[in-house]
Amino acid sequence: MTRDRHDTVLTLDYASIEQARRVTRAIEPEIGDIDDDRSSVSFSRHGGRLEIHIVASDSVALRASVNTWLSLVDVAERAGNVA
């Protein structure tokens, strides 16, 4: 990463701890496969809140990473009837 990093936190609140846990488990395996030299991601979960921390080397990589992770969350929510 360059020193001019771009970052964001996606905060997702669920009605229950189990829903947040289910979504986290569904997307967690992707963390190593999607990270590259331009962006990286980490998760934290506190109760029913899931936070996805994205760091990127430029705004284009940040946008792409945000879109990717939001798409993965959407699929996980629909597959687990969480949304």
N, CA, C and O atoms as a Maestro MAE file, in Angstrom:
{
 s_m_m2io_version
 :::
 2.0.0
}

f_m_ct {
 s_m_title
 :::
 protein
 m_atom[332] {
  # First column is atom index #
  i_m_mmod_type
  r_m_x_coord
  r_m_y_coord
  r_m_z_coord
  i_m_residue_number
  s_m_chain_name
  s_m_pdb_residue_name
  s_m_pdb_atom_name
  i_m_atomic_number
  :::
  1 25 0.835 -1.180 0.000 1 A "MET " " N  " 7
  2 3 0.000 0.000 0.000 1 A "MET " " CA " 6
  3 2 0.885 1.252 0.000 1 A "MET " " C  " 6
  4 15 1.966 1.279 0.589 1 A "MET " " O  " 8
  5 25 0.400 2.251 -0.662 2 A "THR " " N  " 7
  6 3 1.107 3.521 -0.631 2 A "THR " " CA " 6
  7 2 0.733 4.262 0.642 2 A "THR " " C  " 6
  8 15 -0.200 3.877 1.346 2 A "THR " " O  " 8
  9 25 1.453 5.307 0.924 3 A "ARG " " N  " 7
  10 3 1.129 6.065 2.134 3 A "ARG " " CA " 6
  11 2 -0.148 6.880 1.975 3 A "ARG " " C  " 6
  12 15 -0.741 7.295 2.971 3 A "ARG " " O  " 8
  13 25 -0.585 7.117 0.729 4 A "ASP " " N  " 7
  14 3 -1.846 7.824 0.477 4 A "ASP " " CA " 6
  15 2 -2.985 6.815 0.427 4 A "ASP " " C  " 6
  16 15 -3.605 6.618 -0.618 4 A "ASP " " O  " 8
  17 25 -3.249 6.195 1.533 5 A "ARG " " N  " 7
  18 3 -4.250 5.137 1.553 5 A "ARG " " CA " 6
  19 2 -5.662 5.707 1.653 5 A "ARG " " C  " 6
  20 15 -5.882 6.816 2.140 5 A "ARG " " O  " 8
  21 25 -6.578 4.926 1.188 6 A "HIS " " N  " 7
  22 3 -8.001 5.243 1.251 6 A "HIS " " CA " 6
  23 2 -8.654 4.129 2.052 6 A "HIS " " C  " 6
  24 15 -8.336 2.956 1.856 6 A "HIS " " O  " 8
  25 25 -9.556 4.481 2.946 7 A "ASP " " N  " 7
  26 3 -10.191 3.428 3.732 7 A "ASP " " CA " 6
  27 2 -11.622 3.796 4.080 7 A "ASP " " C  " 6
  28 15 -12.018 4.962 4.058 7 A "ASP " " O  " 8
  29 25 -12.374 2.767 4.400 8 A "THR " " N  " 7
  30 3 -13.761 2.948 4.818 8 A "THR " " CA " 6
  31 2 -14.163 1.784 5.704 8 A "THR " " C  " 6
  32 15 -13.516 0.737 5.716 8 A "THR " " O  " 8
  33 25 -15.229 1.983 6.435 9 A "VAL " " N  " 7
  34 3 -15.806 0.923 7.259 9 A "VAL " " CA " 6
  35 2 -17.272 0.791 6.877 9 A "VAL " " C  " 6
  36 15 -18.034 1.755 6.945 9 A "VAL " " O  " 8
  37 25 -17.658 -0.414 6.474 10 A "LEU " " N  " 7
  38 3 -19.057 -0.710 6.197 10 A "LEU " " CA " 6
  39 2 -19.642 -1.281 7.480 10 A "LEU " " C  " 6
  40 15 -19.175 -2.313 7.963 10 A "LEU " " O  " 8
  41 25 -20.642 -0.639 8.031 11 A "THR " " N  " 7
  42 3 -21.264 -1.084 9.280 11 A "THR " " CA " 6
  43 2 -22.648 -1.636 8.976 11 A "THR " " C  " 6
  44 15 -23.511 -0.939 8.444 11 A "THR " " O  " 8
  45 25 -22.839 -2.905 9.325 12 A "LEU " " N  " 7
  46 3 -24.096 -3.595 9.050 12 A "LEU " " CA " 6
  47 2 -24.695 -4.056 10.365 12 A "LEU " " C  " 6
  48 15 -24.080 -4.829 11.100 12 A "LEU " " O  " 8
  49 25 -25.890 -3.586 10.658 13 A "ASP " " N  " 7
  50 3 -26.577 -3.964 11.893 13 A "ASP " " CA " 6
  51 2 -27.668 -4.981 11.580 13 A "ASP " " C  " 6
  52 15 -28.497 -4.769 10.694 13 A "ASP " " O  " 8
  53 25 -27.655 -6.085 12.316 14 A "TYR " " N  " 7
  54 3 -28.633 -7.152 12.137 14 A "TYR " " CA " 6
  55 2 -29.516 -7.256 13.370 14 A "TYR " " C  " 6
  56 15 -29.157 -6.804 14.457 14 A "TYR " " O  " 8
  57 25 -30.674 -7.860 13.174 15 A "ALA " " N  " 7
  58 3 -31.653 -7.984 14.253 15 A "ALA " " CA " 6
  59 2 -31.187 -8.923 15.359 15 A "ALA " " C  " 6
  60 15 -31.658 -8.839 16.493 15 A "ALA " " O  " 8
  61 25 -30.258 -9.821 15.024 16 A "SER " " N  " 7
  62 3 -29.793 -10.769 16.042 16 A "SER " " CA " 6
  63 2 -28.309 -11.069 15.857 16 A "SER " " C  " 6
  64 15 -27.733 -10.855 14.791 16 A "SER " " O  " 8
  65 25 -27.724 -11.565 16.917 17 A "ILE " " N  " 7
  66 3 -26.324 -11.994 16.871 17 A "ILE " " CA " 6
  67 2 -26.168 -13.130 15.873 17 A "ILE " " C  " 6
  68 15 -25.185 -13.174 15.133 17 A "ILE " " O  " 8
  69 25 -27.123 -14.047 15.844 18 A "GLU " " N  " 7
  70 3 -27.047 -15.196 14.937 18 A "GLU " " CA " 6
  71 2 -27.049 -14.758 13.477 18 A "GLU " " C  " 6
  72 15 -26.326 -15.338 12.667 18 A "GLU " " O  " 8
  73 25 -27.841 -13.753 13.121 19 A "GLN " " N  " 7
  74 3 -27.846 -13.261 11.744 19 A "GLN " " CA " 6
  75 2 -26.489 -12.673 11.374 19 A "GLN " " C  " 6
  76 15 -25.970 -12.945 10.291 19 A "GLN " " O  " 8
  77 25 -25.917 -11.879 12.254 20 A "ALA " " N  " 7
  78 3 -24.593 -11.299 11.996 20 A "ALA " " CA " 6
  79 2 -23.545 -12.397 11.890 20 A "ALA " " C  " 6
  80 15 -22.663 -12.333 11.034 20 A "ALA " " O  " 8
  81 25 -23.635 -13.390 12.740 21 A "ARG " " N  " 7
  82 3 -22.691 -14.511 12.717 21 A "ARG " " CA " 6
  83 2 -22.807 -15.292 11.409 21 A "ARG " " C  " 6
  84 15 -21.798 -15.689 10.826 21 A "ARG " " O  " 8
  85 25 -24.037 -15.509 10.951 22 A "ARG " " N  " 7
  86 3 -24.273 -16.263 9.720 22 A "ARG " " CA " 6
  87 2 -23.668 -15.543 8.511 22 A "ARG " " C  " 6
  88 15 -23.019 -16.170 7.675 22 A "ARG " " O  " 8
  89 25 -23.880 -14.235 8.419 23 A "VAL " " N  " 7
  90 3 -23.326 -13.464 7.300 23 A "VAL " " CA " 6
  91 2 -21.803 -13.458 7.376 23 A "VAL " " C  " 6
  92 15 -21.131 -13.632 6.359 23 A "VAL " " O  " 8
  93 25 -21.257 -13.259 8.565 24 A "THR " " N  " 7
  94 3 -19.802 -13.255 8.736 24 A "THR " " CA " 6
  95 2 -19.204 -14.574 8.281 24 A "THR " " C  " 6
  96 15 -18.222 -14.587 7.538 24 A "THR " " O  " 8
  97 25 -19.784 -15.681 8.718 25 A "ARG " " N  " 7
  98 3 -19.266 -17.002 8.331 25 A "ARG " " CA " 6
  99 2 -19.348 -17.212 6.826 25 A "ARG " " C  " 6
  100 15 -18.480 -17.863 6.244 25 A "ARG " " O  " 8
  101 25 -20.377 -16.672 6.195 26 A "ALA " " N  " 7
  102 3 -20.547 -16.859 4.757 26 A "ALA " " CA " 6
  103 2 -19.508 -16.099 3.939 26 A "ALA " " C  " 6
  104 15 -19.048 -16.597 2.911 26 A "ALA " " O  " 8
  105 25 -19.134 -14.908 4.379 27 A "ILE " " N  " 7
  106 3 -18.211 -14.098 3.567 27 A "ILE " " CA " 6
  107 2 -16.755 -14.229 4.000 27 A "ILE " " C  " 6
  108 15 -15.852 -13.880 3.239 27 A "ILE " " O  " 8
  109 25 -16.520 -14.720 5.195 28 A "GLU " " N  " 7
  110 3 -15.156 -14.796 5.727 28 A "GLU " " CA " 6
  111 2 -14.181 -15.587 4.854 28 A "GLU " " C  " 6
  112 15 -13.027 -15.176 4.733 28 A "GLU " " O  " 8
  113 25 -14.590 -16.709 4.235 29 A "PRO " " N  " 7
  114 3 -13.637 -17.451 3.397 29 A "PRO " " CA " 6
  115 2 -13.090 -16.649 2.217 29 A "PRO " " C  " 6
  116 15 -12.035 -16.983 1.679 29 A "PRO " " O  " 8
  117 25 -13.791 -15.610 1.816 30 A "GLU " " N  " 7
  118 3 -13.358 -14.806 0.668 30 A "GLU " " CA " 6
  119 2 -12.229 -13.844 1.009 30 A "GLU " " C  " 6
  120 15 -11.592 -13.297 0.109 30 A "GLU " " O  " 8
  121 25 -11.977 -13.633 2.273 31 A "ILE " " N  " 7
  122 3 -11.027 -12.599 2.681 31 A "ILE " " CA " 6
  123 2 -9.639 -12.798 2.072 31 A "ILE " " C  " 6
  124 15 -9.025 -11.823 1.641 31 A "ILE " " O  " 8
  125 25 -9.141 -13.993 2.026 32 A "GLY " " N  " 7
  126 3 -7.810 -14.231 1.464 32 A "GLY " " CA " 6
  127 2 -7.788 -14.270 -0.047 32 A "GLY " " C  " 6
  128 15 -6.767 -13.968 -0.666 32 A "GLY " " O  " 8
  129 25 -8.915 -14.641 -0.649 33 A "ASP " " N  " 7
  130 3 -8.967 -14.765 -2.098 33 A "ASP " " CA " 6
  131 2 -9.134 -13.428 -2.802 33 A "ASP " " C  " 6
  132 15 -8.701 -13.270 -3.943 33 A "ASP " " O  " 8
  133 25 -9.752 -12.474 -2.141 34 A "ILE " " N  " 7
  134 3 -10.044 -11.194 -2.788 34 A "ILE " " CA " 6
  135 2 -8.981 -10.138 -2.501 34 A "ILE " " C  " 6
  136 15 -8.751 -9.260 -3.333 34 A "ILE " " O  " 8
  137 25 -8.333 -10.203 -1.352 35 A "ASP " " N  " 7
  138 3 -7.272 -9.236 -1.038 35 A "ASP " " CA " 6
  139 2 -6.186 -9.292 -2.108 35 A "ASP " " C  " 6
  140 15 -5.855 -10.363 -2.617 35 A "ASP " " O  " 8
  141 25 -5.644 -8.145 -2.438 36 A "ASP " " N  " 7
  142 3 -4.538 -8.090 -3.387 36 A "ASP " " CA " 6
  143 2 -3.592 -6.968 -2.985 36 A "ASP " " C  " 6
  144 15 -3.680 -6.452 -1.870 36 A "ASP " " O  " 8
  145 25 -2.690 -6.586 -3.881 37 A "ASP " " N  " 7
  146 3 -1.710 -5.558 -3.529 37 A "ASP " " CA " 6
  147 2 -2.320 -4.154 -3.487 37 A "ASP " " C  " 6
  148 15 -1.667 -3.219 -3.024 37 A "ASP " " O  " 8
  149 25 -3.563 -3.991 -3.964 38 A "ARG " " N  " 7
  150 3 -4.198 -2.666 -3.966 38 A "ARG " " CA " 6
  151 2 -5.248 -2.486 -2.887 38 A "ARG " " C  " 6
  152 15 -5.620 -1.355 -2.573 38 A "ARG " " O  " 8
  153 25 -5.736 -3.584 -2.310 39 A "SER " " N  " 7
  154 3 -6.745 -3.452 -1.258 39 A "SER " " CA " 6
  155 2 -6.702 -4.643 -0.311 39 A "SER " " C  " 6
  156 15 -6.278 -5.740 -0.674 39 A "SER " " O  " 8
  157 25 -7.151 -4.393 0.902 40 A "SER " " N  " 7
  158 3 -7.250 -5.466 1.892 40 A "SER " " CA " 6
  159 2 -8.469 -5.203 2.761 40 A "SER " " C  " 6
  160 15 -8.979 -4.085 2.824 40 A "SER " " O  " 8
  161 25 -8.922 -6.250 3.426 41 A "VAL " " N  " 7
  162 3 -10.140 -6.143 4.226 41 A "VAL " " CA " 6
  163 2 -9.978 -6.928 5.517 41 A "VAL " " C  " 6
  164 15 -9.252 -7.920 5.572 41 A "VAL " " O  " 8
  165 25 -10.657 -6.471 6.539 42 A "SER " " N  " 7
  166 3 -10.740 -7.216 7.797 42 A "SER " " CA " 6
  167 2 -12.150 -7.034 8.341 42 A "SER " " C  " 6
  168 15 -12.848 -6.082 7.993 42 A "SER " " O  " 8
  169 25 -12.552 -7.952 9.189 43 A "PHE " " N  " 7
  170 3 -13.891 -7.922 9.780 43 A "PHE " " CA " 6
  171 2 -13.787 -7.774 11.275 43 A "PHE " " C  " 6
  172 15 -12.784 -8.148 11.882 43 A "PHE " " O  " 8
  173 25 -14.826 -7.229 11.863 44 A "SER " " N  " 7
  174 3 -15.024 -7.317 13.307 44 A "SER " " CA " 6
  175 2 -16.527 -7.433 13.529 44 A "SER " " C  " 6
  176 15 -17.324 -6.819 12.821 44 A "SER " " O  " 8
  177 25 -16.892 -8.222 14.511 45 A "ARG " " N  " 7
  178 3 -18.304 -8.403 14.812 45 A "ARG " " CA " 6
  179 2 -18.509 -8.212 16.299 45 A "ARG " " C  " 6
  180 15 -17.805 -8.802 17.118 45 A "ARG " " O  " 8
  181 25 -19.468 -7.392 16.635 46 A "HIS " " N  " 7
  182 3 -19.810 -7.106 18.027 46 A "HIS " " CA " 6
  183 2 -21.318 -7.275 18.151 46 A "HIS " " C  " 6
  184 15 -22.083 -6.418 17.709 46 A "HIS " " O  " 8
  185 25 -21.737 -8.369 18.745 47 A "GLY " " N  " 7
  186 3 -23.166 -8.636 18.846 47 A "GLY " " CA " 6
  187 2 -23.783 -8.752 17.469 47 A "GLY " " C  " 6
  188 15 -23.312 -9.533 16.643 47 A "GLY " " O  " 8
  189 25 -24.827 -7.987 17.210 48 A "GLY " " N  " 7
  190 3 -25.502 -8.015 15.920 48 A "GLY " " CA " 6
  191 2 -24.926 -7.059 14.897 48 A "GLY " " C  " 6
  192 15 -25.526 -6.849 13.843 48 A "GLY " " O  " 8
  193 25 -23.780 -6.479 15.187 49 A "ARG " " N  " 7
  194 3 -23.142 -5.524 14.272 49 A "ARG " " CA " 6
  195 2 -21.911 -6.163 13.626 49 A "ARG " " C  " 6
  196 15 -21.035 -6.688 14.314 49 A "ARG " " O  " 8
  197 25 -21.862 -6.108 12.288 50 A "LEU " " N  " 7
  198 3 -20.711 -6.565 11.516 50 A "LEU " " CA " 6
  199 2 -20.068 -5.340 10.893 50 A "LEU " " C  " 6
  200 15 -20.742 -4.539 10.246 50 A "LEU " " O  " 8
  201 25 -18.768 -5.196 11.086 51 A "GLU " " N  " 7
  202 3 -18.022 -4.104 10.463 51 A "GLU " " CA " 6
  203 2 -17.006 -4.696 9.503 51 A "GLU " " C  " 6
  204 15 -16.251 -5.603 9.855 51 A "GLU " " O  " 8
  205 25 -16.996 -4.175 8.292 52 A "ILE " " N  " 7
  206 3 -16.043 -4.587 7.268 52 A "ILE " " CA " 6
  207 2 -15.115 -3.402 7.036 52 A "ILE " " C  " 6
  208 15 -15.549 -2.348 6.570 52 A "ILE " " O  " 8
  209 25 -13.846 -3.576 7.360 53 A "HIS " " N  " 7
  210 3 -12.839 -2.517 7.247 53 A "HIS " " CA " 6
  211 2 -12.079 -2.726 5.936 53 A "HIS " " C  " 6
  212 15 -11.445 -3.763 5.736 53 A "HIS " " O  " 8
  213 25 -12.147 -1.747 5.058 54 A "ILE " " N  " 7
  214 3 -11.492 -1.843 3.756 54 A "ILE " " CA " 6
  215 2 -10.427 -0.763 3.652 54 A "ILE " " C  " 6
  216 15 -10.685 0.408 3.929 54 A "ILE " " O  " 8
  217 25 -9.228 -1.171 3.250 55 A "VAL " " N  " 7
  218 3 -8.118 -0.248 3.023 55 A "VAL " " CA " 6
  219 2 -7.648 -0.463 1.588 55 A "VAL " " C  " 6
  220 15 -7.460 -1.600 1.155 55 A "VAL " " O  " 8
  221 25 -7.457 0.636 0.850 56 A "ALA " " N  " 7
  222 3 -7.035 0.536 -0.546 56 A "ALA " " CA " 6
  223 2 -5.960 1.573 -0.848 56 A "ALA " " C  " 6
  224 15 -5.828 2.584 -0.159 56 A "ALA " " O  " 8
  225 25 -5.208 1.291 -1.887 57 A "SER " " N  " 7
  226 3 -4.117 2.187 -2.262 57 A "SER " " CA " 6
  227 2 -4.593 3.376 -3.090 57 A "SER " " C  " 6
  228 15 -3.879 4.372 -3.206 57 A "SER " " O  " 8
  229 25 -5.795 3.284 -3.668 58 A "ASP " " N  " 7
  230 3 -6.333 4.382 -4.467 58 A "ASP " " CA " 6
  231 2 -7.856 4.311 -4.455 58 A "ASP " " C  " 6
  232 15 -8.435 3.307 -4.038 58 A "ASP " " O  " 8
  233 25 -8.494 5.371 -4.909 59 A "SER " " N  " 7
  234 3 -9.958 5.450 -4.839 59 A "SER " " CA " 6
  235 2 -10.648 4.439 -5.753 59 A "SER " " C  " 6
  236 15 -11.737 3.962 -5.433 59 A "SER " " O  " 8
  237 25 -10.035 4.112 -6.873 60 A "VAL " " N  " 7
  238 3 -10.628 3.121 -7.777 60 A "VAL " " CA " 6
  239 2 -10.643 1.749 -7.115 60 A "VAL " " C  " 6
  240 15 -11.645 1.036 -7.184 60 A "VAL " " O  " 8
  241 25 -9.549 1.380 -6.480 61 A "ALA " " N  " 7
  242 3 -9.480 0.100 -5.776 61 A "ALA " " CA " 6
  243 2 -10.449 0.070 -4.602 61 A "ALA " " C  " 6
  244 15 -11.048 -0.967 -4.320 61 A "ALA " " O  " 8
  245 25 -10.608 1.196 -3.918 62 A "LEU " " N  " 7
  246 3 -11.551 1.265 -2.804 62 A "LEU " " CA " 6
  247 2 -12.978 1.046 -3.306 62 A "LEU " " C  " 6
  248 15 -13.727 0.261 -2.724 62 A "LEU " " O  " 8
  249 25 -13.351 1.728 -4.367 63 A "ARG " " N  " 7
  250 3 -14.693 1.569 -4.933 63 A "ARG " " CA " 6
  251 2 -14.937 0.127 -5.352 63 A "ARG " " C  " 6
  252 15 -15.995 -0.433 -5.063 63 A "ARG " " O  " 8
  253 25 -13.976 -0.473 -6.026 64 A "ALA " " N  " 7
  254 3 -14.128 -1.858 -6.474 64 A "ALA " " CA " 6
  255 2 -14.279 -2.807 -5.290 64 A "ALA " " C  " 6
  256 15 -15.105 -3.720 -5.318 64 A "ALA " " O  " 8
  257 25 -13.492 -2.591 -4.267 65 A "SER " " N  " 7
  258 3 -13.561 -3.450 -3.087 65 A "SER " " CA " 6
  259 2 -14.891 -3.283 -2.356 65 A "SER " " C  " 6
  260 15 -15.494 -4.271 -1.936 65 A "SER " " O  " 8
  261 25 -15.349 -2.056 -2.202 66 A "VAL " " N  " 7
  262 3 -16.647 -1.811 -1.557 66 A "VAL " " CA " 6
  263 2 -17.751 -2.517 -2.335 66 A "VAL " " C  " 6
  264 15 -18.596 -3.185 -1.741 66 A "VAL " " O  " 8
  265 25 -17.751 -2.376 -3.655 67 A "ASN " " N  " 7
  266 3 -18.773 -3.032 -4.476 67 A "ASN " " CA " 6
  267 2 -18.723 -4.548 -4.328 67 A "ASN " " C  " 6
  268 15 -19.761 -5.201 -4.213 67 A "ASN " " O  " 8
  269 25 -17.524 -5.102 -4.330 68 A "THR " " N  " 7
  270 3 -17.367 -6.552 -4.186 68 A "THR " " CA " 6
  271 2 -17.921 -7.039 -2.863 68 A "THR " " C  " 6
  272 15 -18.701 -7.991 -2.822 68 A "THR " " O  " 8
  273 25 -17.519 -6.387 -1.779 69 A "TRP " " N  " 7
  274 3 -17.942 -6.855 -0.454 69 A "TRP " " CA " 6
  275 2 -19.425 -6.634 -0.214 69 A "TRP " " C  " 6
  276 15 -20.066 -7.458 0.438 69 A "TRP " " O  " 8
  277 25 -19.984 -5.552 -0.721 70 A "LEU " " N  " 7
  278 3 -21.429 -5.357 -0.590 70 A "LEU " " CA " 6
  279 2 -22.198 -6.413 -1.383 70 A "LEU " " C  " 6
  280 15 -23.255 -6.869 -0.946 70 A "LEU " " O  " 8
  281 25 -21.676 -6.799 -2.537 71 A "SER " " N  " 7
  282 3 -22.308 -7.869 -3.316 71 A "SER " " CA " 6
  283 2 -22.247 -9.197 -2.578 71 A "SER " " C  " 6
  284 15 -23.227 -9.942 -2.557 71 A "SER " " O  " 8
  285 25 -21.104 -9.498 -1.973 72 A "LEU " " N  " 7
  286 3 -20.972 -10.742 -1.212 72 A "LEU " " CA " 6
  287 2 -21.913 -10.762 -0.013 72 A "LEU " " C  " 6
  288 15 -22.521 -11.790 0.284 72 A "LEU " " O  " 8
  289 25 -22.033 -9.641 0.669 73 A "VAL " " N  " 7
  290 3 -22.953 -9.551 1.806 73 A "VAL " " CA " 6
  291 2 -24.389 -9.745 1.327 73 A "VAL " " C  " 6
  292 15 -25.166 -10.449 1.973 73 A "VAL " " O  " 8
  293 25 -24.743 -9.134 0.214 74 A "ASP " " N  " 7
  294 3 -26.095 -9.273 -0.326 74 A "ASP " " CA " 6
  295 2 -26.426 -10.736 -0.607 74 A "ASP " " C  " 6
  296 15 -27.505 -11.209 -0.250 74 A "ASP " " O  " 8
  297 25 -25.513 -11.445 -1.238 75 A "VAL " " N  " 7
  298 3 -25.727 -12.867 -1.532 75 A "VAL " " CA " 6
  299 2 -25.858 -13.661 -0.236 75 A "VAL " " C  " 6
  300 15 -26.738 -14.513 -0.115 75 A "VAL " " O  " 8
  301 25 -24.986 -13.386 0.728 76 A "ALA " " N  " 7
  302 3 -25.035 -14.101 2.012 76 A "ALA " " CA " 6
  303 2 -26.358 -13.847 2.728 76 A "ALA " " C  " 6
  304 15 -26.940 -14.767 3.303 76 A "ALA " " O  " 8
  305 25 -26.830 -12.614 2.696 77 A "GLU " " N  " 7
  306 3 -28.099 -12.287 3.347 77 A "GLU " " CA " 6
  307 2 -29.269 -12.996 2.673 77 A "GLU " " C  " 6
  308 15 -30.138 -13.555 3.343 77 A "GLU " " O  " 8
  309 25 -29.282 -12.968 1.345 78 A "ARG " " N  " 7
  310 3 -30.381 -13.617 0.628 78 A "ARG " " CA " 6
  311 2 -30.341 -15.128 0.797 78 A "ARG " " C  " 6
  312 15 -31.385 -15.759 0.964 78 A "ARG " " O  " 8
  313 25 -29.161 -15.709 0.756 79 A "ALA " " N  " 7
  314 3 -29.037 -17.166 0.906 79 A "ALA " " CA " 6
  315 2 -29.448 -17.618 2.303 79 A "ALA " " C  " 6
  316 15 -30.017 -18.697 2.472 79 A "ALA " " O  " 8
  317 25 -29.161 -16.797 3.292 80 A "GLY " " N  " 7
  318 3 -29.490 -17.154 4.666 80 A "GLY " " CA " 6
  319 2 -30.784 -16.546 5.158 80 A "GLY " " C  " 6
  320 15 -31.094 -16.617 6.347 80 A "GLY " " O  " 8
  321 25 -31.556 -15.938 4.235 81 A "ASN " " N  " 7
  322 3 -32.809 -15.274 4.615 81 A "ASN " " CA " 6
  323 2 -32.610 -14.302 5.772 81 A "ASN " " C  " 6
  324 15 -33.394 -14.275 6.720 81 A "ASN " " O  " 8
  325 25 -31.545 -13.504 5.679 82 A "VAL " " N  " 7
  326 3 -31.196 -12.576 6.756 82 A "VAL " " CA " 6
  327 2 -31.771 -11.191 6.502 82 A "VAL " " C  " 6
  328 15 -32.178 -10.511 7.444 82 A "VAL " " O  " 8
  329 25 -31.810 -10.769 5.262 83 A "ALA " " N  " 7
  330 3 -32.218 -9.393 4.939 83 A "ALA " " CA " 6
  331 2 -33.652 -9.113 5.293 83 A "ALA " " C  " 6
  332 15 -34.135 -8.001 5.079 83 A "ALA " " O  " 8
  :::
 }
 m_bond[331] {
  # First column is bond index #
  i_m_from
  i_m_to
  i_m_order
  :::
  1 1 2 1
  2 2 3 1
  3 3 4 2
  4 3 5 1
  5 5 6 1
  6 6 7 1
  7 7 8 2
  8 7 9 1
  9 9 10 1
  10 10 11 1
  11 11 12 2
  12 11 13 1
  13 13 14 1
  14 14 15 1
  15 15 16 2
  16 15 17 1
  17 17 18 1
  18 18 19 1
  19 19 20 2
  20 19 21 1
  21 21 22 1
  22 22 23 1
  23 23 24 2
  24 23 25 1
  25 25 26 1
  26 26 27 1
  27 27 28 2
  28 27 29 1
  29 29 30 1
  30 30 31 1
  31 31 32 2
  32 31 33 1
  33 33 34 1
  34 34 35 1
  35 35 36 2
  36 35 37 1
  37 37 38 1
  38 38 39 1
  39 39 40 2
  40 39 41 1
  41 41 42 1
  42 42 43 1
  43 43 44 2
  44 43 45 1
  45 45 46 1
  46 46 47 1
  47 47 48 2
  48 47 49 1
  49 49 50 1
  50 50 51 1
  51 51 52 2
  52 51 53 1
  53 53 54 1
  54 54 55 1
  55 55 56 2
  56 55 57 1
  57 57 58 1
  58 58 59 1
  59 59 60 2
  60 59 61 1
  61 61 62 1
  62 62 63 1
  63 63 64 2
  64 63 65 1
  65 65 66 1
  66 66 67 1
  67 67 68 2
  68 67 69 1
  69 69 70 1
  70 70 71 1
  71 71 72 2
  72 71 73 1
  73 73 74 1
  74 74 75 1
  75 75 76 2
  76 75 77 1
  77 77 78 1
  78 78 79 1
  79 79 80 2
  80 79 81 1
  81 81 82 1
  82 82 83 1
  83 83 84 2
  84 83 85 1
  85 85 86 1
  86 86 87 1
  87 87 88 2
  88 87 89 1
  89 89 90 1
  90 90 91 1
  91 91 92 2
  92 91 93 1
  93 93 94 1
  94 94 95 1
  95 95 96 2
  96 95 97 1
  97 97 98 1
  98 98 99 1
  99 99 100 2
  100 99 101 1
  101 101 102 1
  102 102 103 1
  103 103 104 2
  104 103 105 1
  105 105 106 1
  106 106 107 1
  107 107 108 2
  108 107 109 1
  109 109 110 1
  110 110 111 1
  111 111 112 2
  112 111 113 1
  113 113 114 1
  114 114 115 1
  115 115 116 2
  116 115 117 1
  117 117 118 1
  118 118 119 1
  119 119 120 2
  120 119 121 1
  121 121 122 1
  122 122 123 1
  123 123 124 2
  124 123 125 1
  125 125 126 1
  126 126 127 1
  127 127 128 2
  128 127 129 1
  129 129 130 1
  130 130 131 1
  131 131 132 2
  132 131 133 1
  133 133 134 1
  134 134 135 1
  135 135 136 2
  136 135 137 1
  137 137 138 1
  138 138 139 1
  139 139 140 2
  140 139 141 1
  141 141 142 1
  142 142 143 1
  143 143 144 2
  144 143 145 1
  145 145 146 1
  146 146 147 1
  147 147 148 2
  148 147 149 1
  149 149 150 1
  150 150 151 1
  151 151 152 2
  152 151 153 1
  153 153 154 1
  154 154 155 1
  155 155 156 2
  156 155 157 1
  157 157 158 1
  158 158 159 1
  159 159 160 2
  160 159 161 1
  161 161 162 1
  162 162 163 1
  163 163 164 2
  164 163 165 1
  165 165 166 1
  166 166 167 1
  167 167 168 2
  168 167 169 1
  169 169 170 1
  170 170 171 1
  171 171 172 2
  172 171 173 1
  173 173 174 1
  174 174 175 1
  175 175 176 2
  176 175 177 1
  177 177 178 1
  178 178 179 1
  179 179 180 2
  180 179 181 1
  181 181 182 1
  182 182 183 1
  183 183 184 2
  184 183 185 1
  185 185 186 1
  186 186 187 1
  187 187 188 2
  188 187 189 1
  189 189 190 1
  190 190 191 1
  191 191 192 2
  192 191 193 1
  193 193 194 1
  194 194 195 1
  195 195 196 2
  196 195 197 1
  197 197 198 1
  198 198 199 1
  199 199 200 2
  200 199 201 1
  201 201 202 1
  202 202 203 1
  203 203 204 2
  204 203 205 1
  205 205 206 1
  206 206 207 1
  207 207 208 2
  208 207 209 1
  209 209 210 1
  210 210 211 1
  211 211 212 2
  212 211 213 1
  213 213 214 1
  214 214 215 1
  215 215 216 2
  216 215 217 1
  217 217 218 1
  218 218 219 1
  219 219 220 2
  220 219 221 1
  221 221 222 1
  222 222 223 1
  223 223 224 2
  224 223 225 1
  225 225 226 1
  226 226 227 1
  227 227 228 2
  228 227 229 1
  229 229 230 1
  230 230 231 1
  231 231 232 2
  232 231 233 1
  233 233 234 1
  234 234 235 1
  235 235 236 2
  236 235 237 1
  237 237 238 1
  238 238 239 1
  239 239 240 2
  240 239 241 1
  241 241 242 1
  242 242 243 1
  243 243 244 2
  244 243 245 1
  245 245 246 1
  246 246 247 1
  247 247 248 2
  248 247 249 1
  249 249 250 1
  250 250 251 1
  251 251 252 2
  252 251 253 1
  253 253 254 1
  254 254 255 1
  255 255 256 2
  256 255 257 1
  257 257 258 1
  258 258 259 1
  259 259 260 2
  260 259 261 1
  261 261 262 1
  262 262 263 1
  263 263 264 2
  264 263 265 1
  265 265 266 1
  266 266 267 1
  267 267 268 2
  268 267 269 1
  269 269 270 1
  270 270 271 1
  271 271 272 2
  272 271 273 1
  273 273 274 1
  274 274 275 1
  275 275 276 2
  276 275 277 1
  277 277 278 1
  278 278 279 1
  279 279 280 2
  280 279 281 1
  281 281 282 1
  282 282 283 1
  283 283 284 2
  284 283 285 1
  285 285 286 1
  286 286 287 1
  287 287 288 2
  288 287 289 1
  289 289 290 1
  290 290 291 1
  291 291 292 2
  292 291 293 1
  293 293 294 1
  294 294 295 1
  295 295 296 2
  296 295 297 1
  297 297 298 1
  298 298 299 1
  299 299 300 2
  300 299 301 1
  301 301 302 1
  302 302 303 1
  303 303 304 2
  304 303 305 1
  305 305 306 1
  306 306 307 1
  307 307 308 2
  308 307 309 1
  309 309 310 1
  310 310 311 1
  311 311 312 2
  312 311 313 1
  313 313 314 1
  314 314 315 1
  315 315 316 2
  316 315 317 1
  317 317 318 1
  318 318 319 1
  319 319 320 2
  320 319 321 1
  321 321 322 1
  322 322 323 1
  323 323 324 2
  324 323 325 1
  325 325 326 1
  326 326 327 1
  327 327 328 2
  328 327 329 1
  329 329 330 1
  330 330 331 1
  331 331 332 2
  :::
 }
}
